[in-house]
Amino acid sequence: CSNKQSILPKFGIEKEVRVCEACYEQVN
C-alpha cells in the first residue's frame, strides 16, 4: 500500500482515494 492519495475523476471517483506510487504518477 501507499500513502499517496489522489482524486480519480476518469474512474468516476470524485473523492481522494489511496493509490499506488505508479498510479499517482500517472494521474498527477
N, C-alpha and C positions, 0 to 999 in steps of 0.2 A: 504493500500500500504506500501511498504517497501523501504528503501533507499539502500538496498543491490543490487549489480549488479554482474552478472556472465555471462560468455560465456557458451552456452549450445550446444556443438557440437553434442551430441546424439540426439538432436531435430532438427539438421540441422541449428542451429543458430550459426553463427561464430562471431557475434558481442556481446558486452556487453548489456544485457537487464536487466530490473528491475525484481527481483524475490522476492518471499516471504521469510521470515526467514527460514521456514522449507525446502523450495526448495533449498535455499542457502546452508543449512547444508548438504543436500543430494549430491550436486554436488561438494562440496569442502571438 
